[in-house]
Amino acid sequence: LGIELYEVEKVGERLQKEESVLEKNLHPGEPVLPPAASLELPTSPQPPVPSP
């Protein structure tokens, strides 16, 4: 179990580093939504905002 947990931690750290690099390259200073989150968003159009 110790070895497996160690491997999982190494993979997790590598993924975090890759994600941070991708975020800096794609949208510097802006949060990037993962593909799964963007797919879960409702596709229905938002109601128009009444202008003052």
C-alpha positions in Angstrom: 0.0 0.0 0.0 2.8 2.4 0.8 4.3 2.0 -2.7 0.9 2.5 -4.4 0.2 5.6 -2.4 3.6 7.0 -3.2 3.0 6.4 -6.9 -0.4 8.0 -6.8 1.1 11.1 -5.1 3.8 11.3 -7.7 1.2 11.2 -10.5 -1.0 13.7 -8.7 1.9 16.2 -8.4 2.8 15.7 -12.1 -0.7 16.4 -13.1 -0.9 19.5 -11.0 2.3 20.8 -12.6 1.0 20.1 -16.1 -2.3 21.8 -15.3 -0.6 24.9 -14.0 1.5 25.1 -17.1 -1.5 24.6 -19.4 -3.4 27.3 -17.5 -0.5 29.8 -17.9 -0.2 29.0 -21.6 -3.9 29.2 -22.4 -5.4 31.8 -20.1 -2.8 33.7 -18.1 -4.4 35.0 -14.9 -7.8 33.4 -15.7 -9.3 30.2 -14.2 -9.6 27.4 -16.8 -12.5 25.0 -16.6 -11.8 21.4 -17.1 -13.5 19.7 -20.0 -15.8 17.7 -17.7 -17.1 20.9 -16.0 -17.8 22.6 -19.3 -19.8 19.6 -20.5 -21.8 19.6 -17.3 -22.9 23.2 -17.8 -26.5 23.6 -19.0 -26.7 24.2 -22.8 -30.0 26.1 -22.6 -29.6 29.8 -23.5 -29.8 32.2 -20.6 -32.8 34.6 -20.4 -32.1 38.1 -21.7 -31.2 40.6 -19.0 -33.7 43.5 -19.0 -31.9 46.8 -19.7 -32.4 49.6 -17.2 
